[in-house]
Amino acid sequence: MQKVFVNGNSLAVTVPKALAQELDIKSGTKVVWEKVEKGLILTVPKSAKAPTEIDPQVAPLIKKISKKYSGVWQDLAKV
């Protein structure tokens, strides 16, 4: 059970470390509070896929395009 504490002009609640790790909650993560009949629900909206989560079906296409246009990418990097 967590305790509510004062943080500036607001009230705050901490997220237990194990749950924060499981839900990938870090400092700055946006969360949403929803009022329900029995209290509050905290949710962590899922954002778009992180760059490390490329769809396996798209990865070969990215590799092909990167190879085909490698000279263009190098020229753009110089700009």
C-alpha positions in Angstrom: 0.0 0.0 0.0 1.4 3.4 -0.9 1.0 6.6 1.1 0.0 9.9 -0.4 2.4 12.8 0.3 2.6 16.5 -0.5 4.8 17.5 -3.4 4.7 21.3 -3.9 1.1 22.3 -4.3 0.0 18.8 -5.3 -0.4 15.4 -3.8 1.8 12.6 -5.0 2.0 8.8 -4.9 5.1 6.7 -5.7 5.1 3.7 -8.0 6.8 0.6 -6.5 10.1 -0.1 -8.3 9.0 -3.6 -9.4 5.8 -2.3 -11.1 7.7 0.7 -12.6 10.1 -1.8 -14.2 7.3 -4.1 -15.4 5.4 -1.2 -16.9 8.5 0.6 -18.2 7.7 3.7 -16.2 10.6 6.1 -15.9 11.0 9.7 -14.8 9.1 11.7 -17.4 6.8 8.9 -18.5 3.3 10.2 -19.1 0.5 8.5 -17.2 -3.3 8.9 -17.1 -5.5 8.9 -14.0 -9.1 7.8 -14.5 -11.8 8.2 -11.9 -13.9 5.2 -11.5 -16.7 4.3 -9.0 -14.3 2.7 -6.5 -11.4 5.1 -6.8 -8.7 5.9 -9.4 -7.0 3.8 -12.1 -3.5 4.7 -13.3 -2.7 3.8 -16.9 0.4 4.1 -19.0 -0.7 4.8 -22.6 1.3 2.9 -25.1 3.1 5.2 -27.5 4.2 4.4 -31.0 6.8 1.7 -31.4 10.2 2.6 -30.2 12.9 2.7 -32.9 14.3 -0.6 -31.6 11.0 -2.3 -32.2 10.9 -2.6 -36.0 8.4 -4.9 -37.5 10.3 -8.0 -38.7 8.6 -7.9 -42.0 9.7 -4.3 -42.6 13.3 -4.8 -41.6 14.5 -6.5 -44.9 12.9 -3.6 -46.8 14.7 -1.1 -44.7 18.0 -2.9 -45.2 17.5 -3.1 -49.0 16.6 0.7 -49.2 19.5 1.6 -47.0 22.0 -0.4 -49.1 20.6 1.0 -52.4 20.7 4.6 -51.3 23.8 4.5 -49.0 25.6 7.1 -51.1 22.6 9.5 -50.7 22.6 9.0 -46.9 26.3 9.8 -46.8 25.8 12.9 -48.9 22.9 14.0 -46.7 25.0 13.5 -43.6 27.5 16.0 -44.9 24.9 18.7 -45.2 
